Each structure stands twice: as structure tokens, then as C-alpha cells.
Amino acid sequence: MLEHDGTMRFTELIDAVPGLSKRLLTERLTELETAGLVDRHVSTERPVAVSYALTPTGAALDATFRELRAWLEHQPA
């Protein structure tokens, strides 16, 4: 998702993936941030907004993830 859209707010990510719970998204984003694949930015404005973007390392994996996604889409269910 982020590879196509650059920086996205948490609410935009939730809306982009139907059926995804806030808890699961939070857990996965934390894992990706810990792995150095995603940067988290918290605005100092009110209301506070949290946004995420790929790090250079995460962006470097973009082509790999696209190929994996394409392969998965062609696998029998």
C-alpha cells in the first residue's frame, strides 16, 4: 500500500484494507518499524495525526513484494 501512495495516515491505511482491525494494523506497523522498513511520524499539531512511510530499505524491497503479490494472485485457492 505505502509503495504506491508514499506517506499514509493510520486512518487511510485502515480504510484501504477492508476487514483489517486497528489492533492488527498497529501490531504489523510496529513490527515493520522495528525491522527498519517503515518510518512512523507523529505530528505536533492538534489533532495529532500519525503517518507512515517506507524507509529506503522498505522501498528497496518494493519490486520483490510486487513479484510475490503477482505470484500469489496466480496460485489456486
N, C-alpha and C positions, 0 to 999 in steps of 0.2 A: 504494500500500500504506500509506504513512505517513498519508495523509489520513484513512483510516478508523480507524487504530489509535493515532494520536498518536505517542509515543516507542516505538521498537522497538530491540531489541538486534540486533547484527550477525547472531548465530546465528538469531534469529527471522526476519530478512529472508531469509537463505539457505533456511530451511525453508519459507518462504511461496512461493518461486518454484522449482518443480521444474526440475532441469536447469541451474540457474544456478551458474556456478563462483564460487568465492570471489574469484578474481582479477578476473573481470569485474565483480562486485558492488563490489569495492574501487575499481576504476577509475571506475565510474559514480558512486559516492557521493563520491569525491574531486572529480569534475567538478561535481557538484551543490553541493558545499560551496564550491568556488571561485566558482561562479556566485551564491552567496548564497541558494540555495534550501533548503539543508539545514544544520542545526547538528549537529556531532559532539561528543559528551560522553564523556570517559574518566573512569571512576570511580577514586577513590584507594584503594578497598578492595581486598582480596585475596580471591578472584582478581579481576583487573582486568576490567571489563566496558565495552564500547564500545556506546553507543547513539546513535541518530539521530532527529531530529525536524525537521519542516518549520519554516522560518523564517516570519515574517509574509509575506514576499514569496512564498515557496513555497506557503503556504496560500492566498494570493490567486489563485494560478493553478489551484486545485483544480477550480473549475467548468469552466474551459477544458479541462483534462485529462480530466475526466469526459465532456464532449461529444465530444472527439476519440476517446476509447475507444469510446463508443457508436457513433460513425460508422464506426470501423474494424471493429467487430463485425458491421456490416451490409453490408460490402463482400464481393463474391465473392472466393473464394480464388484 
